[in-house]
Each structure stands twice: as C-alpha cells, then as structure tokens.
C-alpha cells in the first residue's frame, strides 16, 4: 500500500526534489526528508520556495537564456 502511495506521489508531484537529486547526485528520498525537516523547523517557509521552484521547472522553456551566436569576438 505504501509503495502505491509513493508511486502515485512521484508521478503527480512537481519533480523538484527529483530534479535536485539528479543535479546534485543525491537520492531523492534524502532530499525530501531534509525538505520536510526544514519545513518543520522554519514554520513552512520552504513550501513557498518549493512552489516557486515548481513553477520555474514547469515553465523552464521561458526561463532559458538563449546564447547569441556571433561571427567574431569583435561583435559585442
């Protein structure tokens, strides 16, 4: 039963913790536990940060900076 709940949550969550886990090379469950502990100690303020990161991850194509191709170094 717990595995079904975990699977459902991982499929429907925003993926912020798994994204951080992939970037930092840390297990996703460890990041989730630290996020939960930090939320308890700071009265829930990381939840706001989590929602901001989720928004950015959902719309990351709008936040990407596209490099400008120049033909030479002198075209600044």
N, C-alpha and C positions, 0 to 999 in steps of 0.2 A: 504494500500500500504506500509506504514512504517513497519507494522508488518511482511509483507512478506520479506522485505529487511532485517530486523533484524533476522528473522528466517534463511534466506539464509546465512547471515554473520556468525551466530553462528554455523551453520552446516559445513561451509567451512573454518572457521578460525582455527588457530592452537590450541586454547584452553588454552592459557597461562593465560589469565585473569580469566577464569572459574576455572582453577586449583588452582590459588592463592586464589580465592574466597572460594573454598571448604576447602583449608588448613587453612585459617585464619578465616573462619566463617563470611565473609563479602559478601554482594551482588555483583554479577559480574558487574552490571552496574556501581556501585560506583567505582570499581577498574578501569574500562575502562575510566570513566570520569577523574579520577586522573591521569591516564596514558596520556590522551590527554592533560590535563592542563600542566603536567610536560614536555611533548614534546614541547609545545609552549614556555615555559619559558626557556628551556635548548637547544633550537635550534635543536631539533630532536635527541639528543643523546640517549634517552631511546629506540628509534627504534632499535638501534644496540643491546641493551641489550635484547629487546623483541625477536629479531631474534635468538639470542644465546639461550635464554630460550626455544624458539620453537624447535630449533634443538635438544636440550637436551631432551625435552619431547617426540619428535618423535622417538628418539633413546635411550630411557631410559633403555632398557634392556642391552645395552652395558655399561652404566654408573653405574649400580648397583654393590655394593660391596657384594660379597657372603661371609658369615661368614664361617670360617674354623671350622669344628667340631673336637674337641679333646677329647680323652678319659679321660684325667685328667688335672688338673691345672698345673702339672709339665712339660707338653709338650709344652714349649714355643718356 
